[in-house]
Amino acid sequence: MHNLFFKGSITSFYKSGLILFFITNCISITAQEKFIILGRPTDTSITASILFEVATEYYIEYGTVSGVYSLVTNSFTNTPKTPDEIDLINLAPNTKYFYRLVYKNGGSANYNTTPEYNFQTQRAPGSSFTFTIESDEHLYDKKGIVSMYQVTLANQEADKPDFMLSLGDIFGDDHTPTTTTSADMDALHKDYRQYLGQICHSIPFYVCLGNHEGENDYYLNQNPPFNIGVWGTQWRKFYYPNPFPNAFYTGNTTVESYGINTPENYFSWTWGDALFVVLDVYRTEIAPGATPADPAKPTNWDWTLGQTQYNWMRNVLENSSAKHKFVFAHHTRGQGRGGIATATQFEWGGIDGNQYKFDQYRPGWGKPIHQVFVDTGVDVFFQGHDHLFAKEELNGVVYQEVPMPSDISYNIGYTANAGAYPNGNAMNGTGHIRVNVTPSCVKVDYVKAYMPADATIAHPNGEVAFSYTIGTCNLGVNSSKQDEIIKTYPNPANENLHIEFADTTTNRRGVLINTLGKTVLEFDSNNINTVNIPDGIYFLKLDSIKNATQKIIIKH
């Protein structure tokens, strides 16, 4: 890494030192639109991974006021098809920055500029912010469809999150582990830059590894370095700047061979009043001495987080005083289906059959993973793998299954795996999870995505299909302000509810949502028949061209 001194700031420039295998020119990336992926945001820095297909000279202008770029780097000249990682450092904490890339290709005499982009440095305690989560993109095996995925990405961009996470099965592909080559893994990882680049110029991106990435200990040990585990790690690090342990992030300090260095596979950080812990349930998934029937998919006690990662996780959770704690992994115990159905068993929960056997199989560890969550006050464990939305709770810990962002059928995961969530609010559909965090409240929304041909008035693209809160949250409404916009009567309602509007806006649509976050009624009329709605408290949400309003409704 070279420290370079520039006008108004210090910027360090890093070019990956990975061992490079044959690079295929399989995807043409339009540089002007999709060549920046942000990652590793901290309190005083951020990394920009910049990829041009052709020889390009470029520099970055940035500042804290939109349109005013008081800081500028020196000019860089890239190596075609090789990402440059540029660390902007000495930034101000808890600050929004605006920037643009200025570049010229080849021998051109004229510079071009990108649109203005932005990013946020670490939020201070007491701040409010938003982040988003997607999982199981699966474009590589055609379960996921590009056009559908792009709708979900656009929806996430509209949320203006500080950052986003993928919970894995994004790059693949372990379906043909003995014939997949390094060039194949290069192409699979590079492919997503053209899609993530549409929004990740302003939304830092974190990768949590899935089973189909192939980065597990079984594959890593097959004739190294000539295997999908090594190649997958090398190309992931080549294209995407995941965190490594430093003064801001903690994580895996193990230095691996073949140019991998630290694998950047599990890590933690704080942001505002929240702790984020990302686990890797695959790299050390085979317990010492285990002889699983399928070494690529160990089950029961044969599966393990590995004591090193387990101890790190406990230390991070037990020593954090954050008000909110979120843990992320592709799935509990790597394989299987379900949330709390698997969380009670083996290393995750300690139960084997109907007996507690954790101390027998994990002597000296102390307690199962789920119990660590309970004892340290984890709010939500977010997982993927099952390709649907489902929210469950066990001993005060929410187990949140994250839906696919790219399922154009809207039913792949629900049809196959809803039965694994008998105690949850399993739902079909495609989309992402949006999380709003305040010092006292966490609000989790399932934001559905629809193709234009599939969206309706009742089910528009971007609808919130399910929502819930954790903590001390003000679910009420400023009634005096709302009453200036709408009046509802009678309230409490019995058989009918009438709505009057202060303005003359038409094209209204509304939904009635129960306290579990489920939509019980959709309407586009001023008179609502409530005969068949159970007694209780509901939230009335109304959207129009001019405004969006909400009121509390009592059915009695």
Backbone torsions as a table, in degrees:
resi	resn	phi	psi	omega
1	MET	NA	134.4	-178.9
2	HIS	-109.5	133.4	174.5
3	ASN	-92.7	118.7	-176.2
4	LEU	-114.9	138.5	-177.6
5	PHE	-103.2	128.3	-174.3
6	PHE	-127.9	170.9	176.9
7	LYS	-57.9	114.5	171.6
8	GLY	81.4	-5.2	-177.0
9	SER	-163.3	171.9	172.6
10	ILE	-114.4	128.2	177.8
11	THR	-126.2	133.9	176.0
12	SER	-104.5	140.1	-174.4
13	PHE	-115.8	129.4	-175.6
14	TYR	-128.6	126.9	172.0
15	LYS	-110.8	131.9	-175.5
16	SER	-58.2	139.5	178.7
17	GLY	-103.4	25.5	-179.8
18	LEU	-63.3	151.6	167.3
19	ILE	-68.0	123.5	-176.3
20	LEU	-96.0	129.7	173.8
21	PHE	-99.8	-178.2	-175.8
22	PHE	-56.5	127.2	-178.0
23	ILE	-99.6	125.7	179.3
24	THR	-96.4	142.4	178.2
25	ASN	-95.1	70.7	-170.9
26	CYS	-96.3	-25.9	-176.0
27	ILE	-126.8	130.6	176.2
28	SER	-94.8	114.9	-177.4
29	ILE	-99.3	126.9	178.3
30	THR	-76.1	106.6	-171.0
31	ALA	-60.4	-39.4	-173.5
32	GLN	-61.5	-21.7	-173.5
33	GLU	-114.7	-27.8	-161.8
34	LYS	-137.6	32.1	-170.7
35	PHE	-106.5	3.3	-177.9
36	ILE	-116.3	128.7	170.8
37	ILE	-123.6	117.8	176.7
38	LEU	-84.8	148.7	176.7
39	GLY	-159.3	173.1	175.8
40	ARG	52.1	44.9	176.5
41	PRO	-66.4	141.2	176.0
42	THR	-131.3	-166.2	177.3
43	ASP	-71.9	-27.2	-175.2
44	THR	-133.0	14.0	-177.4
45	SER	-157.3	167.6	171.8
46	ILE	-156.6	151.7	179.0
47	THR	-108.1	131.3	174.2
48	ALA	-111.3	118.0	173.5
49	SER	-91.3	117.3	-172.0
50	ILE	-119.2	123.0	-175.8
51	LEU	-125.3	121.6	171.5
52	PHE	-115.7	144.2	177.5
53	GLU	-79.6	-21.8	-177.7
54	VAL	-125.4	165.9	178.4
55	ALA	-59.7	126.0	-173.0
56	THR	-141.9	139.4	171.9
57	GLU	-104.6	133.9	-174.4
58	TYR	-155.3	163.2	172.1
59	TYR	-152.2	166.9	-177.8
60	ILE	-113.6	133.5	170.0
61	GLU	-109.1	136.5	-177.9
62	TYR	-154.4	161.1	179.9
63	GLY	-173.9	-178.3	-176.0
64	THR	-100.6	2.0	177.1
65	VAL	-122.9	131.3	-179.9
66	SER	-57.9	128.2	178.4
67	GLY	83.6	-6.1	179.5
68	VAL	-118.7	111.1	-174.2
69	TYR	-111.4	89.7	-175.0
70	SER	-82.0	-11.5	-179.2
71	LEU	-120.1	144.1	-179.1
72	VAL	-149.3	141.4	176.9
73	THR	-87.2	169.0	168.2
74	ASN	-68.8	174.2	-179.7
75	SER	-87.4	139.6	176.5
76	PHE	-114.8	151.3	170.2
77	THR	-120.7	124.3	-172.3
78	ASN	-84.9	169.9	163.1
79	THR	-98.8	123.0	-176.6
80	PRO	-53.3	139.3	176.8
81	LYS	68.1	11.7	179.0
82	THR	-120.7	118.2	-179.4
83	PRO	-66.4	140.9	169.1
84	ASP	-100.4	136.2	173.9
85	GLU	-104.7	115.3	-179.3
86	ILE	-112.3	121.8	178.7
87	ASP	-96.8	113.7	170.3
88	LEU	-84.3	118.6	-176.0
89	ILE	-120.5	179.1	-177.3
90	ASN	58.7	34.0	175.8
91	LEU	-82.7	164.5	177.9
92	ALA	-85.4	134.2	177.0
93	PRO	-64.4	156.7	173.1
94	ASN	53.0	45.0	-173.0
95	THR	-136.9	141.1	173.4
96	LYS	-91.3	130.4	178.0
97	TYR	-112.3	148.7	175.6
98	PHE	-117.4	141.2	-178.0
99	TYR	-152.7	166.4	171.4
100	ARG	-150.1	156.6	178.1
101	LEU	-100.6	132.3	177.5
102	VAL	-112.6	125.6	-170.2
103	TYR	-150.3	159.0	170.4
104	LYS	-143.8	136.9	-176.4
105	ASN	-92.4	143.4	173.3
106	GLY	55.5	-133.7	-178.0
107	GLY	-94.1	16.7	-178.4
108	SER	-61.5	142.6	178.8
109	ALA	-89.0	-15.7	-173.9
110	ASN	-107.7	139.1	176.7
111	TYR	-88.7	145.9	170.0
112	ASN	-109.2	161.1	175.8
113	THR	-128.7	144.5	172.8
114	THR	-76.5	167.7	167.4
115	PRO	-60.7	166.3	176.8
116	GLU	-72.9	130.7	175.6
117	TYR	-114.0	178.1	-178.9
118	ASN	-153.6	165.4	173.1
119	PHE	-156.9	165.0	-176.6
120	GLN	-120.8	131.0	170.9
121	THR	-80.7	170.2	-172.7
122	GLN	-48.4	129.8	176.3
123	ARG	-70.2	146.5	176.9
124	ALA	-80.6	154.4	172.2
125	PRO	-53.9	141.4	-176.4
126	GLY	93.6	-6.5	-179.8
127	SER	-87.5	160.2	172.5
128	SER	-110.7	146.2	-179.5
129	PHE	-160.2	171.6	-179.8
130	THR	-127.4	142.4	167.7
131	PHE	-137.1	162.1	-177.9
132	THR	-127.6	159.3	-178.3
133	ILE	-137.2	136.7	169.7
134	GLU	-130.1	166.9	-179.7
135	SER	-159.2	151.6	171.5
136	ASP	58.6	57.5	180.0
137	GLU	-65.4	-41.3	169.6
138	HIS	54.3	33.7	175.9
139	LEU	-68.3	-25.8	-174.1
140	TYR	-70.5	-26.3	-179.4
141	ASP	-116.3	16.7	171.4
142	LYS	72.1	3.7	169.1
143	LYS	-65.7	-35.8	178.3
144	GLY	-97.9	145.5	-178.4
145	ILE	-115.0	131.9	-174.0
146	VAL	-56.9	-47.5	-176.3
147	SER	-61.7	-37.1	177.8
148	MET	-68.4	-43.1	179.5
149	TYR	-60.1	-38.4	-179.3
150	GLN	-66.5	-31.8	175.2
151	VAL	-64.8	-44.9	179.6
152	THR	-64.2	-40.8	177.0
153	LEU	-60.5	-42.4	178.7
154	ALA	-63.6	-37.1	176.9
155	ASN	-64.3	-39.6	177.7
156	GLN	-66.4	-40.1	177.7
157	GLU	-59.4	-38.6	-179.6
158	ALA	-66.0	-24.7	178.2
159	ASP	-73.1	-15.2	-178.5
160	LYS	52.6	54.0	-179.7
161	PRO	-75.7	156.8	173.7
162	ASP	-69.9	-29.7	177.6
163	PHE	-164.7	170.1	177.8
164	MET	-135.7	155.7	177.2
165	LEU	-125.9	144.8	165.1
166	SER	-109.1	134.6	-179.0
167	LEU	-94.2	19.2	168.3
168	GLY	102.7	177.7	-167.0
169	ASP	56.7	42.0	178.0
170	ILE	-100.2	-46.0	-174.6
171	PHE	-92.8	-36.8	-175.9
172	GLY	56.8	-176.0	10.1
173	ASP	-138.4	120.3	-179.1
174	ASP	-102.4	14.9	-178.6
175	HIS	-69.8	-27.3	179.6
176	THR	-129.7	66.5	-170.6
177	PRO	-64.9	-26.5	-176.5
178	THR	-87.6	-15.0	-179.1
179	THR	-114.1	-14.1	177.2
180	THR	-67.3	136.4	-176.5
181	THR	-108.2	171.8	174.3
182	SER	-60.3	-39.8	178.0
183	ALA	-62.3	-37.3	176.5
184	ASP	-62.9	-45.9	-178.7
185	MET	-66.0	-35.1	173.3
186	ASP	-57.3	-52.0	-177.1
187	ALA	-62.4	-41.0	-178.5
188	LEU	-63.6	-40.0	-179.5
189	HIS	-76.1	-40.8	-179.0
190	LYS	-65.4	-32.5	-175.2
191	ASP	-52.8	-38.8	-174.1
192	TYR	-74.8	-15.9	-179.6
193	ARG	-62.4	-32.6	-179.6
194	GLN	-68.7	-24.1	178.7
195	TYR	-93.7	-50.9	178.0
196	LEU	-61.6	-31.5	179.5
197	GLY	-63.5	-16.2	177.5
198	GLN	-68.6	-25.4	-177.7
199	ILE	-131.0	-22.6	-172.1
200	CYS	-80.8	5.5	166.3
201	HIS	-68.8	-19.9	-179.6
202	SER	-128.7	0.7	-179.9
203	ILE	-131.1	102.3	178.4
204	PRO	-55.9	143.9	-169.8
205	PHE	-118.3	130.5	174.9
206	TYR	-114.9	140.5	178.4
207	VAL	-110.5	125.4	169.3
208	CYS	-108.3	129.9	-169.0
209	LEU	-78.1	139.8	175.7
210	GLY	-105.9	177.2	-179.1
211	ASN	-67.4	-34.2	-175.9
212	HIS	-79.3	-6.5	172.1
213	GLU	-67.3	-22.3	177.1
214	GLY	78.3	6.4	-178.9
215	GLU	-87.8	61.6	176.6
216	ASN	-117.6	164.7	-171.7
217	ASP	-65.8	-28.2	178.3
218	TYR	-63.3	-51.8	-179.9
219	TYR	-69.0	-36.5	-178.8
220	LEU	-60.2	-25.2	-178.0
221	ASN	-96.5	4.1	179.8
222	GLN	-89.2	100.4	176.2
223	ASN	49.9	53.6	-178.7
224	PRO	-63.9	146.5	4.3
225	PRO	-92.4	16.3	-172.9
226	PHE	-92.9	67.7	179.5
227	ASN	-152.5	164.2	-175.1
228	ILE	-68.1	-24.7	178.3
229	GLY	-66.6	-48.6	178.3
230	VAL	-67.0	-48.2	-178.8
231	TRP	-61.8	-41.2	179.5
232	GLY	-60.6	-42.7	178.7
233	THR	-64.8	-44.7	-178.5
234	GLN	-61.3	-46.8	-176.6
235	TRP	-75.1	-31.7	174.7
236	ARG	-61.7	-48.0	179.8
237	LYS	-66.7	-30.5	179.7
238	PHE	-63.9	-40.4	-173.1
239	TYR	-101.0	-22.1	-171.2
240	TYR	-133.5	121.3	-177.2
241	PRO	-83.4	87.4	173.7
242	ASN	-80.6	159.0	-178.3
243	PRO	-67.6	150.9	169.0
244	PHE	-128.1	160.9	-175.7
245	PRO	-62.4	129.3	175.6
246	ASN	-156.5	-158.6	-177.5
247	ALA	-69.8	-17.4	-177.3
248	PHE	-105.1	-46.0	-179.0
249	TYR	-101.8	143.2	164.7
250	THR	-105.4	163.2	-178.8
251	GLY	169.8	-156.4	-175.6
252	ASN	-75.8	115.9	-179.3
253	THR	-94.4	-1.6	-179.3
254	THR	-64.6	130.7	176.9
255	VAL	-97.8	119.6	-177.7
256	GLU	-101.9	161.9	-176.2
257	SER	-80.7	-177.9	173.7
258	TYR	64.3	32.8	177.6
259	GLY	79.4	4.8	-178.1
260	ILE	-73.1	-41.2	-173.6
261	ASN	62.8	-138.2	176.0
262	THR	-76.4	132.7	-171.1
263	PRO	-76.1	-8.5	177.6
264	GLU	54.9	44.9	-174.0
265	ASN	-107.3	-24.2	170.6
266	TYR	-140.2	146.7	-170.5
267	PHE	-167.3	164.9	177.8
268	SER	-146.4	158.1	177.0
269	TRP	-162.3	167.0	174.7
270	THR	-115.5	151.0	-178.5
271	TRP	-150.3	117.4	-174.3
272	GLY	62.3	-128.3	179.1
273	ASP	-99.9	21.0	-174.1
274	ALA	-122.8	143.4	171.9
275	LEU	-103.1	135.2	178.4
276	PHE	-117.4	127.5	-179.9
277	VAL	-128.1	115.9	179.8
278	VAL	-106.0	122.9	-178.4
279	LEU	-103.2	155.3	170.7
280	ASP	-116.7	110.9	-174.9
281	VAL	-95.0	17.9	-175.1
282	TYR	-126.6	-33.0	-169.0
283	ARG	-65.5	-31.4	176.6
284	THR	-126.3	50.4	-168.7
285	GLU	-82.9	-13.8	-178.8
286	ILE	-98.3	120.0	-178.8
287	ALA	-65.5	144.2	178.4
288	PRO	-54.9	131.4	179.5
289	GLY	83.1	-4.6	-178.2
290	ALA	-76.1	147.9	175.1
291	THR	-128.8	70.4	-177.6
292	PRO	-64.9	149.8	178.9
293	ALA	-60.3	-38.7	175.8
294	ASP	-122.2	98.2	-175.3
295	PRO	-60.0	-22.3	177.7
296	ALA	-79.3	-13.7	-178.7
297	LYS	-140.4	66.7	-179.3
298	PRO	-64.7	146.1	-179.0
299	THR	-126.9	173.1	176.7
300	ASN	52.0	-134.6	-178.4
301	TRP	-75.1	-13.5	177.2
302	ASP	-66.0	-24.5	177.9
303	TRP	-85.2	144.6	175.9
304	THR	-151.9	151.0	170.3
305	LEU	-73.9	-19.9	-173.2
306	GLY	89.1	134.9	-173.8
307	GLN	-64.7	-32.7	179.4
308	THR	-62.6	-47.9	179.4
309	GLN	-69.5	-37.9	177.5
310	TYR	-59.3	-48.7	-179.5
311	ASN	-62.6	-40.4	177.2
312	TRP	-60.9	-46.6	-179.5
313	MET	-59.1	-47.6	179.8
314	ARG	-60.3	-44.3	-178.8
315	ASN	-61.6	-43.8	-179.9
316	VAL	-63.7	-48.1	-177.1
317	LEU	-68.7	-41.7	-175.5
318	GLU	-73.2	-24.3	-177.6
319	ASN	-102.1	8.1	178.4
320	SER	-96.7	135.1	175.3
321	SER	-104.1	15.9	-179.2
322	ALA	-60.2	143.9	179.6
323	LYS	-69.0	-32.5	-179.8
324	HIS	-123.5	141.6	179.5
325	LYS	-132.4	127.2	180.0
326	PHE	-123.5	134.2	177.2
327	VAL	-120.6	142.3	-175.8
328	PHE	-130.4	138.2	171.5
329	ALA	-158.2	163.7	179.4
330	HIS	-66.1	-36.6	179.2
331	HIS	-170.4	152.1	171.5
332	THR	-60.3	128.5	175.9
333	ARG	59.6	17.9	169.3
334	GLY	80.0	-41.4	-175.4
335	GLN	-129.9	-174.7	-178.6
336	GLY	81.8	-174.8	179.6
337	ARG	-132.5	151.6	176.3
338	GLY	105.2	169.6	179.6
339	GLY	-108.6	-87.0	-178.2
340	ILE	-71.1	-18.2	176.5
341	ALA	-62.9	-31.8	178.5
342	THR	-99.4	-17.0	-174.4
343	ALA	-72.2	-15.7	-179.1
344	THR	-89.8	-5.8	-166.9
345	GLN	-111.0	151.9	169.3
346	PHE	53.3	-139.0	-174.3
347	GLU	-62.3	-29.9	-177.6
348	TRP	-73.3	-40.1	-176.1
349	GLY	-125.4	-13.4	174.4
350	GLY	92.1	-13.0	-176.0
351	ILE	-90.3	136.7	175.0
352	ASP	-130.6	111.4	-170.9
353	GLY	70.2	-115.4	175.5
354	ASN	-121.2	20.3	-178.1
355	GLN	-123.1	149.3	176.5
356	TYR	-86.0	117.2	-175.2
357	LYS	-129.0	19.7	-175.9
358	PHE	-60.2	-46.2	-177.2
359	ASP	-64.8	-28.6	178.6
360	GLN	-69.8	-42.7	-175.1
361	TYR	-93.7	-20.0	178.0
362	ARG	-130.6	63.0	-176.4
363	PRO	-60.9	132.3	177.0
364	GLY	87.3	-7.8	-178.6
365	TRP	-75.9	-36.8	176.0
366	GLY	108.6	-59.3	-175.5
367	LYS	-155.8	153.2	178.5
368	PRO	-65.7	164.8	-177.5
369	ILE	-59.0	-46.8	-178.6
370	HIS	-61.0	-39.2	179.8
371	GLN	-66.0	-33.6	173.6
372	VAL	-60.9	-43.1	177.4
373	PHE	-58.4	-47.3	-177.9
374	VAL	-62.3	-47.8	-174.4
375	ASP	-69.9	-24.3	-177.7
376	THR	-102.8	2.3	174.8
377	GLY	76.2	36.3	174.8
378	VAL	-64.6	130.2	179.8
379	ASP	-80.2	-52.1	-174.5
380	VAL	-139.6	135.2	165.9
381	PHE	-104.6	117.1	-179.8
382	PHE	-97.9	130.0	178.6
383	GLN	-137.8	162.3	175.6
384	GLY	-116.1	-135.1	170.6
385	HIS	81.7	-36.7	-172.8
386	ASP	-99.4	-4.5	166.0
387	HIS	68.1	30.3	176.5
388	LEU	-150.4	174.1	172.0
389	PHE	-95.1	132.7	173.1
390	ALA	-157.1	134.2	179.1
391	LYS	-120.7	121.6	177.6
392	GLU	-128.8	167.5	178.6
393	GLU	-141.1	137.5	179.6
394	LEU	-139.5	117.0	178.5
395	ASN	54.1	38.6	177.0
396	GLY	85.6	-3.1	177.8
397	VAL	-102.7	124.8	176.2
398	VAL	-79.7	130.6	171.5
399	TYR	-105.5	108.8	-173.1
400	GLN	-109.1	112.0	174.2
401	GLU	-83.3	129.9	-174.9
402	VAL	-97.4	131.5	-176.1
403	PRO	-74.8	165.7	171.2
404	MET	-68.1	147.1	175.0
405	PRO	-96.5	2.4	-166.1
406	SER	-137.0	13.2	-177.9
407	ASP	-85.7	103.0	-176.2
408	ILE	-75.6	-13.3	175.7
409	SER	-85.0	-18.1	-179.4
410	TYR	66.9	10.9	-172.0
411	ASN	-141.1	0.8	-174.3
412	ILE	-55.0	-55.9	-176.5
413	GLY	-71.5	-38.6	-178.3
414	TYR	-63.6	-43.9	-179.9
415	THR	-63.4	-41.8	-173.7
416	ALA	-83.3	-34.2	-165.1
417	ASN	-129.5	2.2	-179.2
418	ALA	-60.1	-30.5	179.6
419	GLY	-64.3	-17.3	178.1
420	ALA	-80.1	-2.1	-178.9
421	TYR	-125.3	60.1	-176.2
422	PRO	-66.7	-22.5	-178.5
423	ASN	-103.5	7.9	-175.3
424	GLY	-111.3	174.5	176.9
425	ASN	-94.8	66.2	-177.0
426	ALA	-67.0	136.3	-178.7
427	MET	-139.9	149.1	175.3
428	ASN	-83.7	-173.8	175.6
429	GLY	110.5	176.1	-179.9
430	THR	-127.9	145.6	178.5
431	GLY	160.7	-151.5	-178.1
432	HIS	-142.9	171.3	175.7
433	ILE	-104.3	130.4	175.3
434	ARG	-111.4	130.6	-179.8
435	VAL	-121.9	120.6	174.1
436	ASN	-101.7	128.0	-176.0
437	VAL	-119.2	127.3	170.3
438	THR	-122.2	171.8	-179.8
439	PRO	-56.9	-30.4	-175.5
440	SER	-114.4	-7.4	-170.1
441	CYS	-143.7	141.9	171.4
442	VAL	-119.2	127.3	177.5
443	LYS	-118.0	124.8	-177.6
444	VAL	-113.5	125.3	-179.3
445	ASP	-120.5	138.2	168.5
446	TYR	-94.1	107.9	-177.8
447	VAL	-98.3	112.7	-177.4
448	LYS	-82.8	148.5	175.7
449	ALA	-115.1	139.0	177.4
450	TYR	-131.6	140.6	169.4
451	MET	-65.3	151.4	-178.2
452	PRO	-52.4	-37.3	-178.8
453	ALA	-72.5	-17.7	-176.5
454	ASP	-101.6	-15.8	-178.9
455	ALA	-72.9	142.9	178.8
456	THR	-132.2	175.3	175.3
457	ILE	-62.6	-41.2	-179.7
458	ALA	-72.4	-33.2	-177.8
459	HIS	-130.0	77.8	-179.5
460	PRO	-79.1	157.3	172.0
461	ASN	-58.9	135.6	-179.2
462	GLY	88.1	6.2	179.4
463	GLU	-66.1	147.2	174.3
464	VAL	-90.5	107.1	-175.2
465	ALA	-83.6	-24.6	-179.2
466	PHE	-155.6	142.5	-178.1
467	SER	-149.3	142.6	174.8
468	TYR	-150.8	163.7	-177.8
469	THR	-127.6	157.1	176.6
470	ILE	-133.3	133.3	178.6
471	GLY	101.9	-162.1	179.6
472	THR	-91.1	101.7	-173.1
473	CYS	-121.3	136.7	176.2
474	ASN	-87.0	98.4	180.0
475	LEU	-89.1	-1.4	-179.4
476	GLY	-77.5	-179.8	-177.6
477	VAL	-128.3	145.9	173.1
478	ASN	-67.1	92.1	-168.7
479	SER	-64.9	-34.6	-178.5
480	SER	-65.4	-40.4	178.6
481	LYS	-69.9	-41.8	-178.6
482	GLN	-66.4	-35.6	-178.9
483	ASP	-65.8	-21.2	174.5
484	GLU	-69.7	-23.4	-175.6
485	ILE	-99.0	-46.2	-178.3
486	ILE	-137.1	150.7	171.1
487	LYS	-125.4	138.2	178.5
488	THR	-124.8	137.9	177.1
489	TYR	-159.2	152.4	-10.3
490	PRO	-72.7	151.3	177.8
491	ASN	-142.9	101.3	18.3
492	PRO	-67.1	146.4	178.6
493	ALA	-96.6	154.1	177.2
494	ASN	-117.8	-78.2	-179.0
495	GLU	-103.0	-25.7	-177.7
496	ASN	-141.3	152.2	174.6
497	LEU	-129.7	127.8	-179.5
498	HIS	-110.1	141.1	-177.9
499	ILE	-120.8	129.7	174.0
500	GLU	-117.2	140.4	-176.6
501	PHE	-113.7	142.3	179.7
502	ALA	-76.3	-22.4	178.6
503	ASP	-109.3	-177.1	-176.4
504	THR	-107.7	19.5	-178.0
505	THR	-62.5	136.3	173.5
506	THR	-107.4	-168.9	180.0
507	ASN	57.9	44.7	178.1
508	ARG	-89.8	153.0	169.9
509	ARG	-140.7	153.2	-177.6
510	GLY	-148.1	160.6	176.1
511	VAL	-137.8	151.9	173.8
512	LEU	-113.0	123.2	-172.8
513	ILE	-118.6	134.3	178.3
514	ASN	-82.6	178.4	-174.9
515	THR	-72.6	-8.8	173.8
516	LEU	-88.9	-2.9	179.9
517	GLY	90.0	4.8	-179.3
518	LYS	-90.0	139.2	175.6
519	THR	-77.3	122.5	-179.3
520	VAL	-104.8	-15.8	-179.4
521	LEU	-157.9	138.8	174.2
522	GLU	-122.5	142.8	-174.8
523	PHE	-155.0	160.7	173.2
524	ASP	-137.7	33.4	-178.2
525	SER	-127.3	161.4	177.5
526	ASN	-81.7	-13.5	179.9
527	ASN	-118.3	124.9	-175.8
528	ILE	-115.6	127.8	174.3
529	ASN	-83.8	116.6	-176.5
530	THR	-110.3	15.3	-176.2
531	VAL	-57.3	-43.7	-173.3
532	ASN	-91.9	10.6	179.0
533	ILE	-94.8	129.2	-179.9
534	PRO	-61.5	152.2	175.8
535	ASP	-60.9	145.1	178.7
536	GLY	154.8	-172.0	179.5
537	ILE	-101.1	135.2	-177.7
538	TYR	-134.0	159.8	174.5
539	PHE	-110.2	120.9	177.9
540	LEU	-94.2	119.4	179.5
541	LYS	-115.9	128.0	-178.6
542	LEU	-124.1	131.5	177.9
543	ASP	-122.1	139.9	174.1
544	SER	-143.2	179.9	178.8
545	ILE	-62.2	-35.3	-173.2
546	LYS	-87.6	-35.0	-174.1
547	ASN	-159.2	170.3	173.2
548	ALA	-127.3	128.6	-176.8
549	THR	-133.1	164.6	177.9
550	GLN	-149.8	153.7	178.2
551	LYS	-145.5	156.7	173.5
552	ILE	-89.2	130.5	-179.8
553	ILE	-119.9	136.3	175.5
554	ILE	-109.9	126.4	173.9
555	LYS	-102.0	124.4	-177.5
556	HIS	-143.1	NA	NA
